[in-house]
Amino acid sequence: MPANSYRLQLSSEFTLRDAAAQVPYLARLGVDWLYLSPLLEAASGSSHGYDVVDHGRVDASRGGAEGLRLLAETAHAAGLGVLVDIVPNHMGVADPEANLWWRDVLEHGQASPFAAFFDVDWEAGDGRVRTWPDEVNYRRFFAVNDLAALRVEDRRVFDATHGEIVRWVEDGLVDGLRVDHPDGLRDPGQYLERLADAAHGVPIWVEKILEGDEQLPPQWPALGTTGYDALRLIDRVFIDARGEAELTRVADESAGAPLDWRAIAADQKREVARGMLHPDVARIARELGATPDDGTEDAIVELAAALGVYRTYLPFGAEHLERAAAAASAHRSDLGDAIARVARALGDPANPGAARFQQTSGMIMAKGVEDSAFYRYPRLTGLNEVGGDPSWFAVGVDQFHELQAQRLERLPESMTTLTTHDTKRSEDTRARIATIAEIPGKWAALVRSLRSLVDTGDAPLEELVWQAVLGAWPATPERLVDYALKAAREEGDVTSWLHRDEAFEARLVELVHAAFDDERVHRLIEDFSTRITPAGWSNGLGMKLLQLLGPGMPDVYQGTERWDRSLVDPDNRRPVDYAASAELLARLDGGWLPPVDGSGAAKLLLVSRALRLRRDRPELLRGYEPVRADGPKADHLVAFDREGVVALATRLPLTLKADGGWNADTVVALRGRDELTGRRFDGRVPLGTLFSHYPVALVVTE
């Protein structure tokens, strides 16, 4: 079993051979397993690999079969395992010449030998595929027309799409698998059982987004999720709950009315279900035996809008559907009978419409919430993260410990993460944004000042963009413009991907450039950035420490061993300067104790020491016990003992600084060696002493 993993994004610019060249550095860093983005042949020019066009070979532009063998042999020789991301739900169909299965289906329709491979609504298309700009009649990945869904529940399809993957395992090239988007599959449990059997029981993780207190179906042969549930908890223990009321007022002022997160999310889910995903809703209704004007489609929409999770896995998770039915009926009492009737049908695992609803509700959640509502709620945008609920503002230390202990009990081998290729903002960007909750009055003054200087006409979006600017600062104008335009189009209020308002987008571009070109705006941004930068570094180190030493199997996204202030993709897939990191690591191993500064060397020190401990001394990380300080500033410490290693981190650093900082009045009992500084402690240690060099400590106990 891996002690940790390191995620690499492969592309034509960073191939399997390039990854192999970094194995010596990654081994020195303390990495145990490499975690690779999809390897199968993808659409020409694909930067991510999730648009597979041929399941029979490794993508040539990413290094091909020879590149995979080289990487696997290099990694294994260095003692590293190999984990690969696989994509069972869909294929890339933008270019039919590249995807021969899809081309045959387009040419021959239902008569094609590959017709059963894709989830096509043949009845709606008269035996043929209807494509954009007509109303599509095939299931997609969310609402992406270029990604057509596969029917891997059909054994023939499973075998045709997994033969090469199984060969990697059998040839000893790959040691584990990560399954992309299992919620899109008709029966994820059946699929995972089939995969585990075909892949000879190698470790499997799933990209399952858990909401709230939702649990992973216990019967799945998977070790856990890819870690968004850990991300949202770790983020919130570094957020000051006392800032919630003022930040709510600022966001409401921007909107001109009170913002209700749950109402926003439900409304956007309704819009998606009635718009871009209407073909999928109509198909569910037909499979339920709907008749015209019987309210079935409206009931499906309301149930999907009220569902608090991505999907159920009947009979597991039936309670979520029951809650959704109650909420939907309360919202639309006029549809009460239809909602009750449809909910009964959707709760019957034998009903084909029930299975399709389960596949579709996750699409509606992702498009309505992740890709729309998140961009309409600017209160504290670091909370607007995959699997997150922005109305859940902060977590106290006691609740954090309680939930971490539960994680150790329920998902001890599940991944934990802070950044992925899909996060809306990287960990260090969110660490800076979190500081706003400590100085909400200062933030309110900044927003009002900026609004008086630049105005696009969409104040909530402006507030969201300004938080992105400060979170990523310093950044290039090009990166921030790209983010702002994507955010505006996803928000969909004034402009959108399909109906662009060029005048509004021009004003938005001017707003971003004002941060660089307008002296007054630039000074406001610089002053606020200067105020929050040390606190952002402190939060970033604390978040990373809790992730790396907490329960679960930590995954480090490429480049985040140093500061990485990225925004949503493709910004978070930029090249990594491994040479600079390797040079810094060599200096650290030579005894250098770096300052906490913009180089990110302090974070590299923390990551390398924590990863090495997890890899080399796993016996030190077993249990979980909270560690508490004594004294007036004890609430600024979040710490735990893993029965051999104690992780200690500073929280709410701006408030702490205003109160005089750490000193001798707050102490913690410790006996052991700090792996970051080499100092030894024995007894009641003042936190002013413990944190004199870094705002975190990693103590191997004696």
C-alpha positions in Angstrom: 0.0 0.0 0.0 1.3 3.5 -0.8 2.3 5.8 2.0 1.7 8.8 -0.3 1.4 9.8 -3.9 2.5 12.6 -6.2 0.2 13.6 -9.1 1.7 14.2 -12.5 -0.2 15.8 -15.4 1.1 14.2 -18.6 0.9 15.9 -22.0 2.9 16.3 -25.2 4.9 18.9 -23.3 5.5 16.7 -20.3 5.7 13.1 -21.4 6.2 9.8 -19.7 9.9 10.1 -20.5 10.0 13.5 -18.9 8.3 12.0 -15.8 10.9 9.3 -15.7 13.6 11.9 -15.7 12.1 13.4 -12.5 12.0 10.1 -10.6 15.4 10.8 -8.8 14.1 14.1 -7.5 10.7 12.7 -6.5 12.3 9.8 -4.7 14.5 12.3 -2.7 11.4 14.3 -2.0 9.9 11.3 -0.2 7.3 10.3 -2.8 6.2 6.7 -2.5 3.9 6.3 -5.6 3.6 8.3 -8.8 0.0 9.1 -9.7 -0.4 9.6 -13.5 -3.1 11.4 -15.4 -4.8 9.2 -18.1 -2.5 7.4 -20.5 -4.7 6.0 -23.3 -4.7 7.6 -26.8 -6.6 10.9 -26.4 -7.9 13.5 -28.9 -5.2 15.3 -30.8 -3.8 18.2 -28.8 -5.5 17.1 -25.6 -3.8 18.7 -22.6 -5.5 16.5 -20.1 -6.1 13.0 -21.5 -9.7 12.5 -20.4 -11.0 12.5 -24.0 -9.8 9.0 -24.9 -10.3 8.0 -28.5 -8.6 4.6 -28.6 -8.5 2.2 -25.6 -6.0 -0.1 -27.3 -2.7 1.9 -26.9 -0.8 4.4 -24.8 -1.1 7.9 -26.2 1.9 8.4 -28.5 2.2 12.1 -27.8 2.6 11.3 -24.1 5.4 8.8 -24.7 3.6 5.7 -26.0 4.1 2.2 -24.7 7.9 2.6 -24.6 7.5 5.7 -22.4 5.3 3.8 -20.0 7.7 0.9 -19.7 10.6 3.3 -19.2 8.7 5.2 -16.5 7.5 2.1 -14.7 11.0 0.5 -14.7 12.6 3.7 -13.5 10.0 4.2 -10.8 10.1 0.6 -9.6 13.9 0.6 -9.6 13.8 3.6 -7.2 11.2 1.9 -5.0 8.2 3.9 -6.3 4.8 2.5 -7.2 2.7 3.6 -10.2 -0.9 4.6 -10.0 -2.8 5.5 -13.1 -6.0 7.5 -13.7 -8.6 5.6 -15.9 -11.7 7.0 -17.7 -14.5 4.4 -17.9 -17.4 6.8 -18.4 -16.8 8.4 -21.7 -14.8 8.8 -24.9 -13.7 11.8 -27.0 -15.8 12.2 -30.1 -14.9 15.6 -31.4 -13.0 14.0 -34.3 -14.7 10.9 -35.7 -11.7 10.2 -37.8 -9.7 9.6 -34.6 -12.5 7.6 -32.8 -13.3 4.8 -35.2 -16.1 3.4 -33.0 -17.9 6.7 -33.0 -17.4 7.2 -36.7 -19.0 3.9 -37.4 -22.0 4.8 -35.2 -22.4 8.1 -37.0 -22.3 6.3 -40.4 -24.5 3.3 -39.6 -26.6 4.4 -36.6 -28.2 1.6 -34.7 -27.0 -0.9 -37.3 -23.4 -0.2 -36.3 -21.6 -3.1 -34.4 -20.6 -0.4 -31.9 -24.1 1.0 -31.4 -24.4 -0.6 -28.0 -21.0 0.8 -26.9 -22.5 4.3 -26.5 -25.5 5.4 -24.5 -27.6 6.7 -27.3 -31.3 7.4 -27.1 -32.1 5.6 -30.4 -35.9 6.2 -30.1 -35.3 10.0 -30.0 -33.1 9.8 -33.0 -34.9 7.5 -35.3 -32.1 5.0 -35.0 -29.4 7.5 -35.6 -27.3 10.0 -33.6 -28.4 13.6 -33.5 -25.7 16.0 -32.7 -25.1 19.6 -32.0 -26.7 22.1 -32.8 -29.8 19.8 -32.7 -30.9 18.5 -29.3 -28.4 15.7 -28.6 -29.7 12.2 -28.1 -26.7 10.6 -26.4 -25.6 10.7 -22.8 -22.5 12.8 -22.4 -19.9 13.7 -19.7 -21.9 16.3 -18.0 -23.0 18.5 -20.9 -19.9 18.3 -23.0 -21.0 17.3 -26.5 -17.5 16.1 -27.4 -17.5 13.5 -24.7 -19.9 10.7 -25.4 -20.8 8.3 -22.6 -19.9 4.6 -22.7 -22.1 1.6 -21.6 -19.4 -0.2 -19.6 -22.2 -2.1 -17.8 -22.2 -4.2 -21.0 -19.4 -6.8 -20.6 -18.4 -6.5 -24.2 -17.8 -2.8 -23.7 -15.9 -3.3 -20.5 -13.6 -5.8 -22.1 -13.0 -3.7 -25.2 -12.2 -0.6 -23.1 -10.1 -2.3 -20.3 -7.9 -4.8 -22.1 -4.9 -2.5 -22.3 -5.3 -1.3 -18.7 -5.4 -4.9 -17.5 -2.3 -5.7 -19.5 -0.4 -2.9 -17.7 -1.3 -4.6 -14.4 -0.4 -8.1 -15.6 2.9 -6.9 -17.1 3.8 -5.3 -13.8 3.8 -1.7 -15.2 1.0 -0.4 -13.0 0.4 -1.0 -9.3 -2.9 0.8 -8.7 -5.9 2.5 -10.4 -7.8 5.7 -9.9 -11.3 5.7 -11.5 -12.5 8.9 -13.0 -16.2 10.0 -12.4 -17.8 6.7 -11.3 -21.1 8.6 -10.7 -21.7 8.6 -14.5 -21.8 4.8 -14.6 -25.0 2.9 -14.5 -23.9 0.6 -11.7 -20.7 1.8 -10.1 -20.6 -1.0 -7.6 -20.9 -3.7 -10.3 -18.2 -1.9 -12.4 -15.8 -1.7 -9.5 -16.2 -5.4 -8.7 -15.6 -6.3 -12.3 -12.5 -4.0 -12.4 -11.1 -5.3 -9.2 -11.4 -8.9 -10.5 -10.0 -8.1 -13.9 -7.1 -6.1 -12.4 -6.2 -8.9 -10.0 -7.1 -6.9 -6.8 -4.7 -4.0 -7.2 -5.6 -1.0 -5.0 -8.4 1.2 -6.4 -9.5 4.7 -5.5 -12.5 6.5 -7.0 -13.1 10.1 -7.8 -16.3 10.1 -5.7 -17.4 13.5 -4.5 -18.9 13.0 -1.0 -21.3 15.8 0.2 -21.8 16.6 3.9 -21.9 13.5 6.0 -22.4 11.2 3.0 -20.6 7.9 3.2 -18.8 5.8 0.5 -20.9 2.7 -0.3 -19.2 0.1 2.0 -19.5 -2.8 -0.4 -17.4 -1.1 -3.1 -14.0 -2.7 -3.6 -12.3 0.7 -3.3 -9.9 2.0 -0.7 -11.6 5.4 -0.7 -12.0 8.7 -2.6 -9.5 11.0 -4.1 -9.8 13.4 -1.2 -12.0 16.4 -1.7 -13.8 15.5 1.6 -10.5 16.0 3.4 -9.8 19.2 1.6 -13.0 20.9 2.7 -12.3 20.0 6.4 -8.7 21.1 6.5 -9.5 24.4 4.7 -12.2 25.3 7.3 -10.1 24.9 10.4 -8.0 27.8 9.2 -11.0 30.1 8.7 -12.2 32.5 11.4 -15.8 31.9 12.1 -16.2 35.4 13.5 -15.8 36.9 10.0 -18.9 35.2 8.6 -21.4 37.9 9.5 -19.4 40.8 8.0 -18.5 38.9 4.9 -22.1 37.9 4.4 -23.1 41.6 4.6 -20.4 42.5 2.0 -21.6 39.8 -0.4 -25.3 40.8 0.1 -24.3 44.4 -0.6 -22.6 43.4 -3.8 -25.7 41.5 -4.9 -28.1 44.2 -3.8 -30.2 41.6 -1.9 -29.5 38.7 0.6 -27.7 35.8 -1.1 -29.1 32.4 -0.2 -26.6 29.8 -1.2 -29.0 26.8 -1.1 -31.5 28.8 -3.2 -28.8 29.8 -5.7 -27.6 26.2 -6.1 -31.1 24.8 -6.5 -32.0 27.4 -9.1 -28.9 26.7 -11.1 -29.6 23.0 -11.0 -33.1 23.6 -12.3 -31.8 25.8 -15.1 -29.3 23.2 -16.1 -31.9 20.4 -16.0 -34.3 22.3 -18.1 -31.7 23.6 -20.5 -28.5 21.9 -21.5 -29.4 18.6 -19.8 -33.1 18.5 -20.9 -32.5 15.6 -23.3 -31.4 13.5 -20.3 -34.4 14.6 -18.2 -36.8 13.8 -21.0 -35.3 10.4 -21.4 -35.8 9.6 -17.7 -39.4 10.7 -18.0 -40.0 8.5 -21.0 -38.4 5.5 -19.2 -40.8 6.2 -16.2 -43.7 6.0 -18.6 -44.6 9.7 -18.5 -47.5 11.0 -20.5 -47.9 14.6 -21.8 -48.6 17.2 -19.1 -48.5 14.7 -16.2 -45.8 16.7 -14.4 -43.2 14.0 -14.6 -40.4 16.1 -16.1 -41.0 18.9 -13.7 -41.0 16.5 -10.8 -37.6 15.0 -12.0 -36.2 18.5 -12.2 -37.4 19.4 -8.7 -36.0 16.2 -7.2 -32.7 16.7 -8.9 -32.6 20.3 -7.6 -33.3 19.2 -4.1 -31.0 16.2 -4.0 -28.2 17.0 -1.5 -25.7 14.5 -3.0 -24.4 13.8 -6.5 -26.4 10.5 -6.7 -27.7 7.6 -4.8 -26.6 3.9 -5.3 -29.9 2.2 -4.6 -30.7 0.7 -2.2 -27.7 2.5 -0.6 -28.4 6.2 -0.1 -32.1 5.9 -0.5 -32.5 8.3 2.4 -31.1 11.1 0.3 -33.8 10.6 -2.3 -36.4 10.7 0.5 -35.1 14.0 1.8 -35.1 15.4 -1.7 -38.7 14.4 -2.2 -39.8 16.1 1.0 -37.8 19.3 0.1 -39.1 19.3 -3.5 -42.7 18.9 -2.3 -42.3 21.8 0.1 -40.9 24.0 -2.7 -43.5 23.0 -5.2 -46.7 22.0 -3.4 -48.5 22.2 -6.7 -46.4 19.2 -7.9 -46.9 17.2 -4.7 -48.6 14.3 -6.2 -46.3 14.1 -9.2 -43.2 14.4 -7.0 -44.5 11.6 -4.7 -45.2 9.3 -7.7 -41.9 10.0 -9.4 -39.9 9.6 -6.2 -41.5 6.2 -5.6 -40.5 5.1 -9.1 -37.0 6.5 -8.8 -36.6 4.7 -5.5 -37.2 1.3 -7.1 -33.9 -0.2 -8.2 -35.7 -2.4 -10.7 -37.0 0.6 -12.6 -34.8 1.6 -15.6 -35.7 5.2 -15.1 -34.3 5.0 -11.5 -30.8 3.9 -12.8 -30.8 6.7 -15.4 -31.8 9.3 -12.8 -28.9 8.2 -10.7 -26.5 8.7 -13.6 -28.1 12.1 -14.4 -28.4 13.7 -11.0 -24.6 14.0 -10.7 -24.4 15.7 -14.1 -27.0 18.2 -12.9 -25.1 18.8 -9.6 -21.8 19.3 -11.4 -23.0 21.7 -14.0 -25.5 23.5 -11.8 -23.2 23.9 -8.7 -19.6 23.5 -9.6 -19.8 25.2 -13.0 -22.4 27.9 -12.3 -23.6 28.5 -8.7 -20.0 28.6 -7.3 -19.4 31.7 -9.6 -22.5 33.4 -8.2 -21.6 33.3 -4.5 -18.7 35.5 -3.6 -18.8 35.5 0.2 -15.5 33.6 0.7 -14.6 32.0 -2.6 -12.0 29.6 -1.2 -15.0 27.6 0.1 -16.5 27.3 -3.4 -14.6 24.0 -4.0 -15.5 20.7 -5.5 -17.7 18.8 -3.0 -17.9 21.8 -0.8 -20.9 23.7 0.6 -20.0 27.5 0.8 -22.7 28.0 3.4 -20.6 25.8 5.8 -18.2 28.6 6.8 -15.7 27.3 9.3 -14.7 24.4 11.6 -13.6 24.8 15.2 -10.6 22.8 16.5 -12.8 20.3 18.5 -15.0 19.5 15.5 -12.0 19.2 13.3 -10.5 16.5 15.6 -13.8 14.7 15.9 -14.2 14.5 12.1 -10.5 13.5 11.6 -11.0 10.6 14.1 -14.0 9.5 12.1 -12.0 9.6 8.9 -9.3 7.3 10.5 -12.0 4.9 11.5 -14.0 4.9 8.2 -11.5 5.6 5.5 -8.0 5.0 6.8 -6.6 4.4 3.3 -8.6 7.0 1.4 -6.7 9.7 -0.4 -6.4 13.2 1.1 -5.7 16.2 -1.1 -5.5 19.9 -1.1 -5.1 20.5 -4.8 -6.0 18.5 -7.9 -6.3 19.1 -11.7 -9.9 20.0 -11.0 -9.8 22.3 -8.0 -11.2 25.8 -8.6 -8.3 27.3 -6.7 -5.0 25.7 -5.5 -4.3 25.2 -1.9 -2.0 28.3 -1.5 -4.5 30.5 -3.3 -7.2 29.3 -0.9 -4.8 29.8 2.0 -4.5 33.5 1.1 -8.2 33.9 0.6 -8.9 32.4 4.0 -7.2 35.4 5.7 -10.0 37.6 4.5 -12.2 36.1 7.2 -9.9 37.4 9.9 -10.1 41.0 8.6 -13.6 41.3 7.1 -13.9 45.0 7.8 -10.7 45.6 5.8 -12.1 43.5 3.0 -15.3 45.4 3.0 -13.5 48.7 2.8 -11.3 47.4 -0.1 -14.3 46.1 -2.1 -16.1 49.5 -1.8 -12.9 51.4 -2.8 -12.4 49.2 -5.8 -16.0 49.5 -6.8 -15.7 53.2 -6.8 -12.8 53.0 -9.2 -13.8 50.3 -11.6 -17.3 49.0 -12.4 -18.5 46.3 -14.8 -22.1 46.3 -13.8 -21.9 42.9 -12.1 -20.7 43.6 -8.5 -20.9 40.0 -7.2 -18.7 38.8 -10.0 -16.3 41.7 -9.4 -16.0 40.6 -5.7 -15.3 37.0 -6.8 -12.7 38.2 -9.3 -11.0 40.5 -6.8 -10.6 37.5 -4.4 -9.0 35.5 -7.2 -6.6 38.4 -8.0 -5.5 38.6 -4.3 -5.4 34.8 -3.9 -3.1 34.4 -7.0 -1.1 37.7 -6.5 1.3 38.3 -8.0 0.1 36.8 -11.2 0.3 37.9 -14.9 -2.5 39.9 -16.4 -3.0 37.1 -19.0 -3.7 34.5 -16.3 -6.1 36.7 -14.4 -8.0 37.8 -17.6 -8.4 34.1 -18.6 -9.8 33.3 -15.2 -12.2 36.3 -15.1 -13.6 35.5 -18.5 -14.1 31.9 -17.6 -15.7 32.9 -14.3 -18.1 35.3 -16.1 -19.1 32.7 -18.7 -19.7 30.0 -16.1 -21.7 32.4 -13.9 -23.9 33.0 -17.0 -25.6 36.1 -15.6 -24.5 38.7 -18.1 -22.4 36.7 -20.6 -22.0 33.0 -21.2 -20.2 30.4 -23.3 -23.0 30.3 -25.9 -24.1 34.0 -25.8 -21.2 36.2 -25.2 -21.7 39.9 -24.3 -18.6 41.4 -25.8 -19.1 44.8 -24.2 -19.4 43.4 -20.8 -16.4 41.1 -21.3 -14.3 44.1 -22.5 -15.2 45.9 -19.2 -14.2 42.8 -17.3 -10.8 42.7 -19.0 -10.4 46.4 -18.2 -11.1 45.7 -14.5 -8.3 43.0 -14.4 -5.8 45.3 -16.2 -6.6 48.1 -13.7 -4.9 46.0 -11.1 -1.7 46.5 -13.0 -2.2 49.7 -14.9 -4.3 52.0 -12.7 -2.0 53.4 -10.0 -4.9 53.7 -7.5 -6.2 50.2 -8.0 -2.7 48.7 -8.1 -1.8 50.4 -4.8 -5.0 49.0 -3.1 -4.2 45.5 -4.3 -0.6 45.7 -3.3 -1.3 47.1 0.1 -3.9 44.4 0.9 -1.6 41.7 -0.5 1.2 42.9 1.7 -1.1 42.7 4.7 -2.1 39.0 4.0 1.0 37.5 2.5 2.7 36.3 5.8 -0.6 34.9 7.0 -1.2 33.2 3.7 2.2 31.5 4.0 1.4 30.4 7.6 -2.0 29.0 6.5 -0.4 27.3 3.5 2.2 25.5 5.7 -0.4 24.6 8.3 -2.9 23.2 5.8 -0.1 21.1 4.2 1.1 19.7 7.5 -2.4 18.6 8.5 -2.9 17.0 5.1 0.4 15.1 5.0 0.3 13.8 8.5 -3.5 13.4 9.0 -5.5 10.2 8.5 -5.6 8.8 5.0 -3.1 8.6 2.1 -1.9 12.1 1.1 -1.6 13.1 -2.5 0.6 16.0 -3.5 -0.3 17.7 -6.8 2.6 18.5 -9.1 4.5 21.6 -8.0 2.6 22.1 -4.7 5.7 21.1 -2.7 6.4 24.8 -3.1 4.0 27.7 -3.3 1.5 27.3 -6.0 -1.1 30.1 -6.4 -3.1 28.7 -9.3 -6.7 29.2 -10.3 -9.1 26.9 -12.2 -8.0 24.8 -15.1 -6.1 25.2 -17.4 -4.2 27.6 -15.0 -3.6 24.7 -12.6 -1.9 22.6 -15.3 1.0 24.9 -16.0 4.5 23.4 -16.3 6.4 22.8 -13.1 10.0 24.0 -12.6 11.5 20.8 -11.2 15.1 21.9 -11.6 14.5 24.8 -9.2 12.8 22.5 -6.7 15.6 19.9 -6.9 18.2 22.6 -6.3 16.4 23.9 -3.3 15.9 20.4 -1.9 19.7 19.7 -2.2 20.3 22.9 -0.1 17.8 21.8 2.5 19.4 18.3 2.7 22.7 20.1 3.3 21.3 21.6 6.5 19.9 25.0 5.2 17.0 26.3 7.3 15.2 28.6 4.9 13.1 31.6 5.9 9.4 31.6 5.2 9.4 33.7 2.0 8.3 33.8 -1.6 10.8 31.0 -2.7 8.6 28.3 -1.2 11.7 26.6 0.2 10.0 26.4 3.7 7.1 24.5 2.2 9.5 22.2 0.4 11.2 21.5 3.7 7.9 20.6 5.3 6.7 18.5 2.4 10.0 16.5 2.1 10.2 15.8 5.8 6.6 14.8 6.1 6.6 12.6 3.0 9.8 10.8 4.1 8.4 10.1 7.5 5.2 8.6 5.9 7.3 6.5 3.5 10.1 5.4 5.8 8.5 5.2 9.2 4.8 4.2 8.8 4.8 2.7 12.3 4.8 6.3 13.6 1.4 7.1 12.0 -1.3 4.9 13.3 -3.7 6.3 15.9 -5.1 9.9 16.3 -5.3 11.9 19.5 -5.9 15.7 19.7 -3.1 17.7 21.3 -4.1 20.9 23.1 -2.2 23.8 24.5 -2.7 25.5 27.8 -2.9 29.3 27.9 -4.9 32.3 26.6 -4.0 31.6 22.9 -4.6 27.9 22.9 -7.3 28.3 20.2 -4.7 29.4 17.7 -3.1 25.9 17.8 -4.4 22.9 15.9 -2.4 19.8 16.6 -2.6 16.0 16.8 -0.5 13.0 17.8 -0.4 10.0 15.4 1.2 7.8 18.1 4.7 8.7 17.2 4.5 12.0 15.3 2.9 15.2 16.5 1.8 17.7 14.0 1.4 21.3 15.3 0.1 24.3 13.2 -0.8 27.9 13.8 -4.3 29.0 12.9 -5.8 32.5 12.5 -2.4 34.2 12.3 -3.6 37.7 11.6 -5.7 37.7 14.8 -2.8 36.1 16.7 -0.5 38.8 15.5 -2.9 41.5 16.6 -2.9 39.9 20.0 0.8 40.1 20.3 1.8 36.8 18.6 3.1 33.7 20.2 4.9 34.1 23.5 5.5 32.2 26.7 2.0 32.5 28.1 0.7 29.5 26.0 2.4 26.1 26.3 2.2 22.6 25.0 3.6 19.3 26.4 6.1 17.8 24.0 9.0 15.3 24.2 10.8 14.7 20.9 12.7 16.2 17.9 11.3 18.7 15.4 12.1 17.3 12.0 12.0 20.8 10.5 14.5 22.5 12.7 16.3 19.7 14.4 15.6 21.1 17.9 14.6 18.8 20.8 11.9 19.5 23.3 11.2 17.9 26.6 8.4 19.2 28.9 6.0 22.2 28.7 7.2 24.1 25.7 6.1 27.8 25.2 4.5 28.1 21.7 6.6 31.2 21.2 9.6 29.0 21.4 8.2 26.1 19.4 7.1 28.4 16.5 10.0 30.8 16.7 11.3 29.7 13.2 8.2 28.3 11.5 4.5 28.5 12.2 4.4 24.7 12.1 6.3 21.9 13.8 6.7 18.2 13.0 7.8 16.4 16.2 8.9 12.8 16.3 8.1 11.8 19.9 10.3 10.0 22.3 
